[in-house]
Structure formats: structure tokens, C-alpha cells
Amino acid sequence: GYSRLGLTVGVKLGKAVVRNRTRRRIKEAYRIHEGAFLPGYDIVVVARVRAAHVSYWELDRAFLQLADKLGLLRRETE
């Protein structure tokens, strides 16, 4: 009845500080928009090198665009 988030951040991303910052940013993007996701999905995010070098807002926007493309977001009925 609920969705879960799994993250994998490889060593290629950088040192531990960079990897942890990237991980925290992705977790926060999911946490803020958790209510917009359909329940019952296991979401696995594989962070690439580019994720470490973009702003939080770009990462957040890309995360939502991909979730929408995969059909994981709830549709608002008007």
C-alpha cells in the first residue's frame, strides 16, 4: 500500500561527501513529492555523475519528469 525508494550511488560519482550529498538530495526530492506518487511501487534510482554537478532544483525537476514519464505520478482530475 505504499511506495519505497532505493538508491545506488557509485564510487565514480566522487568522494563520500559528494556521494552522500547526492543521496540526500534525491531522498529529499522523493520525500517532498511522496504524496504525488501512486502507491505500491518500488522505485530504484541509479545516480549518474551528472547528478552530483547539478543544482537541487534541476535534480528535483528531472526526478519528477522521469516519474511522470514512467506513469508513477497521480493524475489530477479536474
URSUL-V687607 format. One line per field, one symbol per residue. psi: psi as a letter, one per 30 degrees, with the letter a starting at -180 (. if undefined). burial: b if it has 16 or more other ideal C-beta (glycine too) atoms within 10 Angstrom, else e. A space follows every 10 residues. Layout:
psi->???
burial->???
This chain:
psi->glllkkkkjl fffaleeeee eeeeeeeeee eegeffkklg kjkkkjklee ffglleeeee eeeeeeeeef gfkkkkk.
burial->eeeebebebe eebbeeeebe bbbebbeebb eeeeeebeee eebebebeee bbeeeeeebb eebbeebeee eeeeeeee
